[in-house]
Amino acid sequence: YDGVTTIKEMGRSVHEIPRQD
Amino acid sequence: DSCIQFTRHASDVLLNLNRLRSRDILTDVIIVVNREHFRAHKTVLMACSGLFYSIFTDQMKCNLNIINLDPEINPEGFQILLDFMYTSRLSLRETSIMAVMNAALYLQMEHVVDTCQRFLKASEE
């Protein structure tokens, strides 16, 4: 990603799989 | 042009993989260590261990879904390494560090071995 502005996102990126359904 | 880097993506994905393991979802191999059974995902094992990488990339062995480890390997040591693979946290206790190191050597997890050796050296000092 050279030369591309990178914005850092500190929050969760994907869903969280529950411990059980 | 710009891009967004989700800084906690690796840990979020790893947590989900560990949730899948604990719910036995899509686990595809049983590792037998001295009669104790551990279910896991081949892809995670081979991403973390040189031994599992060589086993599951071998055409003759990649379809095995039960793997018996050397009887010399201590189940507790293996369990600690398996949890490390799925959490990035390596539990080190005086009583188990040698079993962990022995299992890590066997599983060809050199970085863990080196780190344990440095931890041991530092704690002796």
Backbone of each chain as nested JSON, in Angstrom:
{
  "chains": [
    {"id": "A", "residues": [
      {"number": 1, "name": "TYR", "atoms": {"N": [0.836, -1.21, 0.0], "CA": [0.0, 0.0, 0.0], "C": [0.864, 1.251, 0.0]}},
      {"number": 2, "name": "ASP", "atoms": {"N": [2.044, 1.154, -0.713], "CA": [2.934, 2.322, -0.734], "C": [2.224, 3.518, -1.353]}},
      {"number": 3, "name": "GLY", "atoms": {"N": [2.446, 4.666, -0.721], "CA": [1.934, 5.908, -1.305], "C": [0.452, 6.089, -1.106]}},
      {"number": 4, "name": "VAL", "atoms": {"N": [-0.187, 5.128, -0.422], "CA": [-1.624, 5.268, -0.172], "C": [-1.82, 5.699, 1.274]}},
      {"number": 5, "name": "THR", "atoms": {"N": [-2.674, 6.664, 1.5], "CA": [-2.928, 7.107, 2.881], "C": [-3.634, 5.993, 3.636]}},
      {"number": 6, "name": "THR", "atoms": {"N": [-3.069, 5.599, 4.768], "CA": [-3.677, 4.525, 5.566], "C": [-4.321, 5.12, 6.808]}},
      {"number": 7, "name": "ILE", "atoms": {"N": [-5.614, 4.828, 6.951], "CA": [-6.349, 5.283, 8.134], "C": [-6.509, 4.08, 9.048]}},
      {"number": 8, "name": "LYS", "atoms": {"N": [-6.063, 4.19, 10.315], "CA": [-6.125, 3.041, 11.219], "C": [-7.461, 3.022, 11.95]}},
      {"number": 9, "name": "GLU", "atoms": {"N": [-8.162, 1.928, 11.826], "CA": [-9.458, 1.734, 12.502], "C": [-9.218, 0.8, 13.687]}},
      {"number": 10, "name": "MET", "atoms": {"N": [-9.436, 1.311, 14.914], "CA": [-9.115, 0.52, 16.111], "C": [-10.276, -0.402, 16.494]}},
      {"number": 11, "name": "GLY", "atoms": {"N": [-11.454, -0.191, 15.907], "CA": [-12.619, -0.972, 16.337], "C": [-12.629, -2.38, 15.76]}},
      {"number": 12, "name": "ARG", "atoms": {"N": [-13.633, -3.147, 16.174], "CA": [-13.779, -4.546, 15.713], "C": [-13.89, -4.579, 14.198]}},
      {"number": 13, "name": "SER", "atoms": {"N": [-13.297, -5.606, 13.577], "CA": [-13.286, -5.647, 12.097], "C": [-14.29, -6.645, 11.532]}},
      {"number": 14, "name": "VAL", "atoms": {"N": [-14.6, -7.679, 12.295], "CA": [-15.523, -8.713, 11.794], "C": [-16.508, -9.094, 12.911]}},
      {"number": 15, "name": "HIS", "atoms": {"N": [-17.534, -9.843, 12.547], "CA": [-18.538, -10.239, 13.565], "C": [-17.867, -11.121, 14.616]}},
      {"number": 16, "name": "GLU", "atoms": {"N": [-18.47, -11.233, 15.801], "CA": [-17.926, -12.119, 16.843], "C": [-18.779, -13.371, 16.915]}},
      {"number": 17, "name": "ILE", "atoms": {"N": [-18.132, -14.537, 16.738], "CA": [-18.866, -15.806, 16.816], "C": [-19.201, -16.069, 18.278]}},
      {"number": 18, "name": "PRO", "atoms": {"N": [-20.458, -16.297, 18.603], "CA": [-20.843, -16.491, 20.015], "C": [-20.253, -17.776, 20.58]}},
      {"number": 19, "name": "ARG", "atoms": {"N": [-20.149, -17.81, 21.936], "CA": [-19.617, -19.018, 22.589], "C": [-20.515, -20.22, 22.305]}},
      {"number": 20, "name": "GLN", "atoms": {"N": [-21.824, -19.996, 22.238], "CA": [-22.728, -21.044, 21.768], "C": [-23.931, -20.366, 21.134]}},
      {"number": 21, "name": "ASP", "atoms": {"N": [-24.666, -21.11, 20.303], "CA": [-25.805, -20.509, 19.602], "C": [-26.971, -20.221, 20.532]}}
    ]},
    {"id": "B", "residues": [
      {"number": 1, "name": "ASP", "atoms": {"N": [-5.948, 8.202, -3.223], "CA": [-6.272, 6.844, -2.772], "C": [-5.969, 6.728, -1.292]}},
      {"number": 2, "name": "SER", "atoms": {"N": [-6.769, 5.956, -0.583], "CA": [-6.445, 5.655, 0.824], "C": [-6.969, 4.262, 1.162]}},
      {"number": 3, "name": "CYS", "atoms": {"N": [-6.558, 3.792, 2.341], "CA": [-7.089, 2.48, 2.758], "C": [-7.296, 2.521, 4.263]}},
      {"number": 4, "name": "ILE", "atoms": {"N": [-8.176, 1.704, 4.741], "CA": [-8.433, 1.619, 6.181], "C": [-7.81, 0.32, 6.687]}},
      {"number": 5, "name": "GLN", "atoms": {"N": [-6.932, 0.461, 7.683], "CA": [-6.337, -0.752, 8.274], "C": [-7.048, -1.029, 9.601]}},
      {"number": 6, "name": "PHE", "atoms": {"N": [-7.734, -2.164, 9.697], "CA": [-8.391, -2.556, 10.949], "C": [-7.327, -3.207, 11.824]}},
      {"number": 7, "name": "THR", "atoms": {"N": [-6.837, -2.484, 12.809], "CA": [-5.647, -2.924, 13.546], "C": [-5.902, -4.175, 14.38]}},
      {"number": 8, "name": "ARG", "atoms": {"N": [-7.169, -4.463, 14.745], "CA": [-7.405, -5.636, 15.59], "C": [-7.966, -6.812, 14.784]}},
      {"number": 9, "name": "HIS", "atoms": {"N": [-7.845, -6.718, 13.448], "CA": [-8.428, -7.786, 12.613], "C": [-7.855, -9.164, 12.946]}},
      {"number": 10, "name": "ALA", "atoms": {"N": [-6.521, -9.259, 13.076], "CA": [-5.906, -10.584, 13.321], "C": [-6.44, -11.183, 14.618]}},
      {"number": 11, "name": "SER", "atoms": {"N": [-6.553, -10.392, 15.655], "CA": [-7.032, -10.954, 16.934], "C": [-8.527, -11.243, 16.888]}},
      {"number": 12, "name": "ASP", "atoms": {"N": [-9.28, -10.433, 16.143], "CA": [-10.725, -10.725, 16.018], "C": [-10.95, -12.047, 15.288]}},
      {"number": 13, "name": "VAL", "atoms": {"N": [-10.164, -12.257, 14.228], "CA": [-10.32, -13.51, 13.449], "C": [-9.866, -14.698, 14.281]}},
      {"number": 14, "name": "LEU", "atoms": {"N": [-8.742, -14.52, 15.017], "CA": [-8.229, -15.631, 15.833], "C": [-9.233, -15.994, 16.929]}},
      {"number": 15, "name": "LEU", "atoms": {"N": [-9.852, -14.976, 17.501], "CA": [-10.864, -15.271, 18.539], "C": [-12.006, -16.091, 17.936]}},
      {"number": 16, "name": "ASN", "atoms": {"N": [-12.418, -15.717, 16.717], "CA": [-13.494, -16.482, 16.076], "C": [-13.079, -17.927, 15.786]}},
      {"number": 17, "name": "LEU", "atoms": {"N": [-11.836, -18.1, 15.362], "CA": [-11.357, -19.479, 15.117], "C": [-11.385, -20.275, 16.423]}},
      {"number": 18, "name": "ASN", "atoms": {"N": [-11.007, -19.639, 17.522], "CA": [-11.014, -20.358, 18.802], "C": [-12.432, -20.685, 19.256]}},
      {"number": 19, "name": "ARG", "atoms": {"N": [-13.374, -19.796, 18.94], "CA": [-14.79, -20.068, 19.232], "C": [-15.269, -21.256, 18.398]}},
      {"number": 20, "name": "LEU", "atoms": {"N": [-14.83, -21.34, 17.152], "CA": [-15.204, -22.487, 16.315], "C": [-14.629, -23.768, 16.902]}},
      {"number": 21, "name": "ARG", "atoms": {"N": [-13.39, -23.698, 17.404], "CA": [-12.766, -24.89, 18.009], "C": [-13.54, -25.309, 19.259]}},
      {"number": 22, "name": "SER", "atoms": {"N": [-13.846, -24.331, 20.077], "CA": [-14.505, -24.705, 21.344], "C": [-15.911, -25.237, 21.092]}},
      {"number": 23, "name": "ARG", "atoms": {"N": [-16.535, -24.839, 19.974], "CA": [-17.86, -25.39, 19.627], "C": [-17.76, -26.557, 18.663]}},
      {"number": 24, "name": "ASP", "atoms": {"N": [-16.525, -26.98, 18.381], "CA": [-16.276, -28.133, 17.496], "C": [-16.922, -27.92, 16.124]}},
      {"number": 25, "name": "ILE", "atoms": {"N": [-16.826, -26.718, 15.597], "CA": [-17.37, -26.398, 14.266], "C": [-16.238, -26.462, 13.245]}},
      {"number": 26, "name": "LEU", "atoms": {"N": [-16.437, -27.315, 12.257], "CA": [-15.476, -27.495, 11.143], "C": [-14.091, -27.942, 11.618]}},
      {"number": 27, "name": "THR", "atoms": {"N": [-14.007, -28.484, 12.837], "CA": [-12.71, -29.083, 13.195], "C": [-12.553, -30.316, 12.3]}},
      {"number": 28, "name": "ASP", "atoms": {"N": [-11.321, -30.576, 11.863], "CA": [-11.145, -31.662, 10.871], "C": [-10.01, -32.624, 11.226]}},
      {"number": 29, "name": "VAL", "atoms": {"N": [-9.518, -32.535, 12.462], "CA": [-8.47, -33.486, 12.859], "C": [-8.523, -33.675, 14.379]}},
      {"number": 30, "name": "ILE", "atoms": {"N": [-8.14, -34.887, 14.811], "CA": [-7.99, -35.182, 16.244], "C": [-6.509, -35.473, 16.475]}},
      {"number": 31, "name": "ILE", "atoms": {"N": [-5.927, -34.747, 17.397], "CA": [-4.529, -35.005, 17.746], "C": [-4.541, -35.828, 19.034]}},
      {"number": 32, "name": "VAL", "atoms": {"N": [-3.937, -37.017, 18.972], "CA": [-3.913, -37.91, 20.139], "C": [-2.543, -37.808, 20.811]}},
      {"number": 33, "name": "VAL", "atoms": {"N": [-2.583, -37.429, 22.083], "CA": [-1.326, -37.29, 22.838], "C": [-1.473, -38.149, 24.093]}},
      {"number": 34, "name": "ASN", "atoms": {"N": [-0.783, -39.314, 24.055], "CA": [-0.882, -40.199, 25.219], "C": [-2.325, -40.432, 25.649]}},
      {"number": 35, "name": "ARG", "atoms": {"N": [-3.125, -40.873, 24.718], "CA": [-4.54, -41.239, 24.916], "C": [-5.447, -40.023, 25.166]}},
      {"number": 36, "name": "GLU", "atoms": {"N": [-4.903, -38.808, 25.255], "CA": [-5.794, -37.637, 25.353], "C": [-6.068, -37.133, 23.938]}},
      {"number": 37, "name": "HIS", "atoms": {"N": [-7.315, -36.719, 23.681], "CA": [-7.726, -36.297, 22.336], "C": [-7.95, -34.791, 22.302]}},
      {"number": 38, "name": "PHE", "atoms": {"N": [-7.423, -34.155, 21.234], "CA": [-7.616, -32.714, 21.058], "C": [-8.135, -32.472, 19.639]}},
      {"number": 39, "name": "ARG", "atoms": {"N": [-9.317, -31.887, 19.516], "CA": [-9.848, -31.588, 18.178], "C": [-9.367, -30.206, 17.763]}},
      {"number": 40, "name": "ALA", "atoms": {"N": [-9.071, -30.063, 16.47], "CA": [-8.525, -28.782, 15.988], "C": [-8.786, -28.64, 14.483]}},
      {"number": 41, "name": "HIS", "atoms": {"N": [-8.328, -27.51, 13.938], "CA": [-8.452, -27.257, 12.494], "C": [-7.062, -27.431, 11.879]}},
      {"number": 42, "name": "LYS", "atoms": {"N": [-6.962, -28.257, 10.865], "CA": [-5.667, -28.509, 10.221], "C": [-5.011, -27.204, 9.779]}},
      {"number": 43, "name": "THR", "atoms": {"N": [-5.782, -26.272, 9.268], "CA": [-5.193, -25.027, 8.728], "C": [-4.517, -24.225, 9.835]}},
      {"number": 44, "name": "VAL", "atoms": {"N": [-5.128, -24.199, 11.017], "CA": [-4.52, -23.458, 12.131], "C": [-3.249, -24.184, 12.596]}},
      {"number": 45, "name": "LEU", "atoms": {"N": [-3.331, -25.51, 12.699], "CA": [-2.157, -26.289, 13.137], "C": [-0.984, -26.085, 12.175]}},
      {"number": 46, "name": "MET", "atoms": {"N": [-1.27, -26.122, 10.88], "CA": [-0.147, -26.016, 9.93], "C": [0.352, -24.582, 9.793]}},
      {"number": 47, "name": "ALA", "atoms": {"N": [-0.496, -23.638, 10.16], "CA": [-0.032, -22.237, 10.144], "C": [0.921, -21.96, 11.304]}},
      {"number": 48, "name": "CYS", "atoms": {"N": [0.869, -22.819, 12.347], "CA": [1.661, -22.558, 13.574], "C": [2.801, -23.537, 13.784]}},
      {"number": 49, "name": "SER", "atoms": {"N": [2.749, -24.705, 13.156], "CA": [3.732, -25.748, 13.475], "C": [4.366, -26.312, 12.198]}},
      {"number": 50, "name": "GLY", "atoms": {"N": [5.7, -26.364, 12.214], "CA": [6.411, -26.913, 11.056], "C": [6.095, -28.383, 10.847]}},
      {"number": 51, "name": "LEU", "atoms": {"N": [5.94, -29.102, 11.971], "CA": [5.621, -30.534, 11.844], "C": [4.263, -30.736, 11.19]}},
      {"number": 52, "name": "PHE", "atoms": {"N": [3.246, -30.001, 11.669], "CA": [1.902, -30.181, 11.073], "C": [1.9, -29.689, 9.631]}},
      {"number": 53, "name": "TYR", "atoms": {"N": [2.694, -28.638, 9.356], "CA": [2.753, -28.159, 7.962], "C": [3.261, -29.285, 7.058]}},
      {"number": 54, "name": "SER", "atoms": {"N": [4.336, -29.963, 7.5], "CA": [4.886, -31.022, 6.633], "C": [3.929, -32.213, 6.544]}},
      {"number": 55, "name": "ILE", "atoms": {"N": [3.206, -32.505, 7.61], "CA": [2.244, -33.623, 7.553], "C": [1.109, -33.324, 6.579]}},
      {"number": 56, "name": "PHE", "atoms": {"N": [0.5, -32.125, 6.715], "CA": [-0.724, -31.844, 5.942], "C": [-0.44, -31.335, 4.527]}},
      {"number": 57, "name": "THR", "atoms": {"N": [0.847, -31.133, 4.202], "CA": [1.167, -30.816, 2.793], "C": [1.692, -32.07, 2.085]}},
      {"number": 58, "name": "ASP", "atoms": {"N": [1.795, -33.163, 2.831], "CA": [2.249, -34.439, 2.244], "C": [1.035, -35.145, 1.625]}},
      {"number": 59, "name": "GLN", "atoms": {"N": [1.082, -35.381, 0.328], "CA": [-0.066, -35.987, -0.375], "C": [-0.546, -37.265, 0.319]}},
      {"number": 60, "name": "MET", "atoms": {"N": [0.414, -38.014, 0.871], "CA": [0.062, -39.31, 1.487], "C": [-0.601, -39.124, 2.858]}},
      {"number": 61, "name": "LYS", "atoms": {"N": [-0.395, -37.96, 3.489], "CA": [-0.885, -37.832, 4.885], "C": [-1.958, -36.749, 5.048]}},
      {"number": 62, "name": "CYS", "atoms": {"N": [-2.138, -35.903, 4.019], "CA": [-2.986, -34.707, 4.235], "C": [-4.442, -35.067, 4.537]}},
      {"number": 63, "name": "ASN", "atoms": {"N": [-4.852, -36.308, 4.176], "CA": [-6.26, -36.67, 4.465], "C": [-6.433, -37.375, 5.809]}},
      {"number": 64, "name": "LEU", "atoms": {"N": [-5.322, -37.54, 6.534], "CA": [-5.458, -38.181, 7.858], "C": [-6.313, -37.282, 8.746]}},
      {"number": 65, "name": "ASN", "atoms": {"N": [-7.216, -37.85, 9.518], "CA": [-7.956, -36.984, 10.455], "C": [-7.77, -37.409, 11.912]}},
      {"number": 66, "name": "ILE", "atoms": {"N": [-6.81, -38.356, 12.116], "CA": [-6.355, -38.674, 13.471], "C": [-4.83, -38.753, 13.416]}},
      {"number": 67, "name": "ILE", "atoms": {"N": [-4.184, -37.97, 14.251], "CA": [-2.71, -37.951, 14.268], "C": [-2.244, -38.304, 15.684]}},
      {"number": 68, "name": "ASN", "atoms": {"N": [-1.469, -39.36, 15.782], "CA": [-0.903, -39.75, 17.094], "C": [0.486, -39.141, 17.239]}},
      {"number": 69, "name": "LEU", "atoms": {"N": [0.681, -38.382, 18.299], "CA": [2.008, -37.791, 18.523], "C": [2.902, -38.781, 19.263]}},
      {"number": 70, "name": "ASP", "atoms": {"N": [4.191, -38.493, 19.251], "CA": [5.185, -39.305, 19.964], "C": [4.766, -39.443, 21.442]}},
      {"number": 71, "name": "PRO", "atoms": {"N": [4.785, -40.657, 21.977], "CA": [4.362, -40.859, 23.376], "C": [5.188, -40.069, 24.396]}},
      {"number": 72, "name": "GLU", "atoms": {"N": [6.351, -39.579, 23.95], "CA": [7.19, -38.744, 24.831], "C": [6.527, -37.39, 25.122]}},
      {"number": 73, "name": "ILE", "atoms": {"N": [5.603, -36.983, 24.26], "CA": [5.017, -35.638, 24.405], "C": [3.982, -35.648, 25.527]}},
      {"number": 74, "name": "ASN", "atoms": {"N": [4.082, -34.627, 26.372], "CA": [3.182, -34.494, 27.517], "C": [1.884, -33.81, 27.095]}},
      {"number": 75, "name": "PRO", "atoms": {"N": [0.723, -34.405, 27.388], "CA": [-0.557, -33.802, 26.97], "C": [-0.739, -32.371, 27.465]}},
      {"number": 76, "name": "GLU", "atoms": {"N": [-0.298, -32.082, 28.693], "CA": [-0.47, -30.717, 29.214], "C": [0.367, -29.733, 28.393]}},
      {"number": 77, "name": "GLY", "atoms": {"N": [1.579, -30.164, 28.05], "CA": [2.442, -29.286, 27.246], "C": [1.814, -29.023, 25.89]}},
      {"number": 78, "name": "PHE", "atoms": {"N": [1.243, -30.086, 25.295], "CA": [0.604, -29.912, 23.989], "C": [-0.611, -28.997, 24.103]}},
      {"number": 79, "name": "GLN", "atoms": {"N": [-1.404, -29.211, 25.144], "CA": [-2.624, -28.388, 25.345], "C": [-2.254, -26.906, 25.429]}},
      {"number": 80, "name": "ILE", "atoms": {"N": [-1.191, -26.601, 26.154], "CA": [-0.763, -25.191, 26.302], "C": [-0.354, -24.617, 24.944]}},
      {"number": 81, "name": "LEU", "atoms": {"N": [0.306, -25.446, 24.123], "CA": [0.711, -24.968, 22.796], "C": [-0.498, -24.81, 21.879]}},
      {"number": 82, "name": "LEU", "atoms": {"N": [-1.46, -25.724, 21.987], "CA": [-2.665, -25.621, 21.154], "C": [-3.44, -24.351, 21.516]}},
      {"number": 83, "name": "ASP", "atoms": {"N": [-3.556, -24.068, 22.793], "CA": [-4.24, -22.838, 23.219], "C": [-3.473, -21.612, 22.717]}},
      {"number": 84, "name": "PHE", "atoms": {"N": [-2.15, -21.701, 22.745], "CA": [-1.329, -20.587, 22.221], "C": [-1.631, -20.365, 20.737]}},
      {"number": 85, "name": "MET", "atoms": {"N": [-1.725, -21.443, 19.964], "CA": [-1.985, -21.322, 18.528], "C": [-3.277, -20.538, 18.275]}},
      {"number": 86, "name": "TYR", "atoms": {"N": [-4.266, -20.747, 19.138], "CA": [-5.59, -20.14, 18.918], "C": [-5.808, -18.838, 19.684]}},
      {"number": 87, "name": "THR", "atoms": {"N": [-4.801, -18.427, 20.515], "CA": [-5.027, -17.196, 21.305], "C": [-3.842, -16.238, 21.286]}},
      {"number": 88, "name": "SER", "atoms": {"N": [-2.683, -16.702, 20.858], "CA": [-1.401, -15.957, 20.893], "C": [-0.865, -15.816, 22.326]}},
      {"number": 89, "name": "ARG", "atoms": {"N": [-1.528, -16.441, 23.313], "CA": [-1.053, -16.355, 24.703], "C": [-0.472, -17.708, 25.129]}},
      {"number": 90, "name": "LEU", "atoms": {"N": [0.759, -17.692, 25.583], "CA": [1.443, -18.923, 25.992], "C": [1.534, -18.945, 27.509]}},
      {"number": 91, "name": "SER", "atoms": {"N": [0.844, -19.936, 28.082], "CA": [0.833, -20.022, 29.546], "C": [2.145, -20.676, 30.018]}},
      {"number": 92, "name": "LEU", "atoms": {"N": [2.889, -19.977, 30.891], "CA": [4.173, -20.534, 31.358], "C": [4.147, -20.687, 32.869]}},
      {"number": 93, "name": "ARG", "atoms": {"N": [4.197, -21.932, 33.322], "CA": [4.304, -22.199, 34.755], "C": [5.59, -22.982, 34.959]}},
      {"number": 94, "name": "GLU", "atoms": {"N": [6.137, -22.818, 36.175], "CA": [7.377, -23.541, 36.514], "C": [7.19, -25.038, 36.236]}},
      {"number": 95, "name": "THR", "atoms": {"N": [5.99, -25.519, 36.585], "CA": [5.752, -26.973, 36.523], "C": [5.574, -27.481, 35.092]}},
      {"number": 96, "name": "SER", "atoms": {"N": [5.306, -26.578, 34.146], "CA": [4.997, -27.092, 32.793], "C": [5.92, -26.569, 31.704]}},
      {"number": 97, "name": "ILE", "atoms": {"N": [6.807, -25.644, 32.018], "CA": [7.599, -25.003, 30.949], "C": [8.476, -26.011, 30.213]}},
      {"number": 98, "name": "MET", "atoms": {"N": [9.006, -26.994, 30.904], "CA": [9.847, -27.976, 30.192], "C": [8.996, -28.84, 29.255]}},
      {"number": 99, "name": "ALA", "atoms": {"N": [7.787, -29.195, 29.703], "CA": [6.885, -29.993, 28.85], "C": [6.485, -29.175, 27.621]}},
      {"number": 100, "name": "VAL", "atoms": {"N": [6.274, -27.877, 27.821], "CA": [5.905, -26.999, 26.693], "C": [7.067, -26.91, 25.703]}},
      {"number": 101, "name": "MET", "atoms": {"N": [8.267, -26.726, 26.255], "CA": [9.431, -26.595, 25.359], "C": [9.682, -27.884, 24.589]}},
      {"number": 102, "name": "ASN", "atoms": {"N": [9.536, -29.009, 25.268], "CA": [9.758, -30.304, 24.619], "C": [8.75, -30.511, 23.489]}},
      {"number": 103, "name": "ALA", "atoms": {"N": [7.501, -30.163, 23.768], "CA": [6.442, -30.314, 22.744], "C": [6.682, -29.329, 21.597]}},
      {"number": 104, "name": "ALA", "atoms": {"N": [7.132, -28.128, 21.939], "CA": [7.368, -27.114, 20.887], "C": [8.521, -27.53, 19.983]}},
      {"number": 105, "name": "LEU", "atoms": {"N": [9.538, -28.13, 20.582], "CA": [10.655, -28.645, 19.757], "C": [10.122, -29.697, 18.794]}},
      {"number": 106, "name": "TYR", "atoms": {"N": [9.34, -30.617, 19.32], "CA": [8.802, -31.73, 18.521], "C": [7.893, -31.204, 17.396]}},
      {"number": 107, "name": "LEU", "atoms": {"N": [7.109, -30.168, 17.72], "CA": [6.166, -29.609, 16.729], "C": [6.846, -28.625, 15.787]}},
      {"number": 108, "name": "GLN", "atoms": {"N": [8.168, -28.445, 15.966], "CA": [8.956, -27.505, 15.153], "C": [8.362, -26.09, 15.251]}},
      {"number": 109, "name": "MET", "atoms": {"N": [8.221, -25.639, 16.48], "CA": [7.766, -24.258, 16.762], "C": [8.937, -23.522, 17.407]}},
      {"number": 110, "name": "GLU", "atoms": {"N": [9.943, -23.226, 16.569], "CA": [11.228, -22.717, 17.068], "C": [11.104, -21.39, 17.805]}},
      {"number": 111, "name": "HIS", "atoms": {"N": [10.195, -20.525, 17.365], "CA": [10.097, -19.196, 18.012], "C": [9.625, -19.354, 19.455]}},
      {"number": 112, "name": "VAL", "atoms": {"N": [8.733, -20.31, 19.676], "CA": [8.255, -20.572, 21.046], "C": [9.402, -21.127, 21.884]}},
      {"number": 113, "name": "VAL", "atoms": {"N": [10.174, -22.02, 21.303], "CA": [11.317, -22.608, 22.035], "C": [12.285, -21.505, 22.445]}},
      {"number": 114, "name": "ASP", "atoms": {"N": [12.639, -20.657, 21.474], "CA": [13.587, -19.552, 21.766], "C": [13.046, -18.651, 22.875]}},
      {"number": 115, "name": "THR", "atoms": {"N": [11.766, -18.327, 22.792], "CA": [11.171, -17.426, 23.795], "C": [11.162, -18.082, 25.164]}},
      {"number": 116, "name": "CYS", "atoms": {"N": [10.846, -19.38, 25.204], "CA": [10.855, -20.1, 26.497], "C": [12.269, -20.128, 27.08]}},
      {"number": 117, "name": "GLN", "atoms": {"N": [13.251, -20.344, 26.207], "CA": [14.644, -20.393, 26.688], "C": [15.051, -19.032, 27.265]}},
      {"number": 118, "name": "ARG", "atoms": {"N": [14.655, -17.967, 26.584], "CA": [14.98, -16.615, 27.088], "C": [14.253, -16.356, 28.406]}},
      {"number": 119, "name": "PHE", "atoms": {"N": [12.995, -16.859, 28.515], "CA": [12.217, -16.679, 29.755], "C": [12.882, -17.423, 30.905]}},
      {"number": 120, "name": "LEU", "atoms": {"N": [13.319, -18.663, 30.599], "CA": [13.988, -19.479, 31.618], "C": [15.268, -18.79, 32.092]}},
      {"number": 121, "name": "LYS", "atoms": {"N": [16.061, -18.309, 31.115], "CA": [17.348, -17.675, 31.421], "C": [17.115, -16.44, 32.296]}},
      {"number": 122, "name": "ALA", "atoms": {"N": [16.119, -15.646, 31.893], "CA": [15.819, -14.409, 32.645], "C": [15.354, -14.756, 34.056]}},
      {"number": 123, "name": "SER", "atoms": {"N": [14.556, -15.795, 34.195], "CA": [14.034, -16.114, 35.541], "C": [15.144, -16.695, 36.403]}},
      {"number": 124, "name": "GLU", "atoms": {"N": [16.149, -17.376, 35.774], "CA": [17.293, -17.874, 36.569], "C": [18.124, -16.686, 37.065]}},
      {"number": 125, "name": "GLU", "atoms": {"N": [18.262, -15.695, 36.159], "CA": [19.059, -14.507, 36.551], "C": [18.293, -13.724, 37.618]}}
    ]}
  ]
}
